[in-house]
Amino acid sequence: MTRHRTWPLVAVLAIVAAGCSSTASSPTPDTEALRTAIAADFPAVDGSTSAHPLARILACDLLAAECEWSAPASANVERTYIPTAGVPEPTAQQILAMKHNGTHGAYVNLIDGKADVILVARAPSSDELTEAESKGVVLDVRPAALDAFVFLVNASNPVESMDLETLRDIYAGKITTWQEAGVEMADSSALIHAYQRERNSGSQELMMSLVMKETEVIDAPNMIVKTMLGPFNAIGGNAATGQPGDELGLGYSVYFYAAVMFDQPQVKRIAVDGVKPDSQTITARTYQLVAEVYVVTRQGTPAESTAIKYRDWLLTPDGQRAVKLSGYVGLPES
C-alpha cells in the first residue's frame, strides 16, 4: 500500500476565505468597471475539467454573449456552454477557444506563467506546491463556489447509501466484498471493484483529503482509470465503444460533473451516511463531503492586471450571480 497525502498549505500557500453574497440585482459601478476592463483584455483562464462550464458561462456573462447549454447527441460527451448563433464570430471563437487542461495541468500552467488565472476543484497537491516553491511562486487560492465529492455505483446496484467509514475501509483494502459492506447481491461473495483515479487528478486528491485522510489507500494500479469520464465508462459502460458496465463497480467524482456535465443514467450517485448530495445538502453542508471550487492566481500579480480583476469580480455579488447561472452552488452570504 502507498500513502498519498496533501501537504499542509500554511508554509507556501496563501488561502484567503472569501465570503460573498450569492445574489445581486445588477452590477454596481465598481463591478461594472471590473467587467469592462476584463472584457477588453480577457485573461488566460485554465482549470479543472469539471470547472470548464463555469469558465465558459463567466466568459459569456462578461463578454455579453448569449450562450446555451450544449446537449450533444452522444451520451459519452461532456456538456458545457456554447455561444448561440447570434453571437458575433470573434466573440464566439474567443469563448469556444477556452480549453481546460485538467486540475494538475492547470496548476502547472499557472506556475509556469502559461495561464493567468485558474478555476479548480481542489486546493493544490503536495507535488504542485513543491513545483511552485521550486520556481519561487506562491499561489493565492480563494474559494469561489461549492461542489462536493460523490461516490458512484452501477444503476443496477441495490445500494442507496454507505457509511463513510465503510467507504474508507473499502479503499484501504479492509472490506473486499459487497456483502462485507452490507449490500446484498445475488452472489454473496461478489467482490467490490473499487476504481481509483491517478495521482494529482482532482478527484484523487479530494479522495485523499476528504475521505482517506490519514488512512493508506490500497495500491491497485489495475483499478486506476484515467480522465473524469473513466469512472463513468468503467461503471456505467460506453455504448459508443461497446464497453459493458460493471455492476460490481464503485468509483467517485465531483457532484457538478456527475450531476450536470455527465449525468449518465447507468451510473448512480449514492448517499453517504444517509445524506444524498444535491444543491440543498451542499449549500447547508449536511452532506459532509462538500468541496470548494477555487480561483487561483500567482501571488504578486499586479493589482491592475485583468487576472486580478477577474478574480475580484468573481468574488463580488455580481460574479456569484454568474456562478449560480452555471449550475454551481454559490458561496454562502456573509
Buried (B, 14 or more C-beta within 10 A) or exposed (E): EEEBBBBEBEEBBEBEEBEBBBEBEEBEEEBEEBBEBBBEEBBBBBBBBBBBBBBBBBBBBBBEBEBEBEEEEEBBBBBBBBBEEEBEEEBBEBBBEBEBBBBBBBBBBBBEEEBBBBBBBBBBBBBBBEBBBEEEBBBBBBBBBBBBBBBBBBBEBEBEBBEBEBBBBBBBBEBBBBBBBEBEBEEEEBEBBBBBBBBBBBBBBBBBBBBBEEBBBBEBEEBBBEBBBBBBBBBBBBEEEEEEBBBBBBBBBBBBBBBBBBEBEBBBBBBBBEBBBBBEBBBEEBBBBBBBBBBBBBEEBEEEBBBBBBBBBBBBBBBBBBBBBBBBBBBBEE
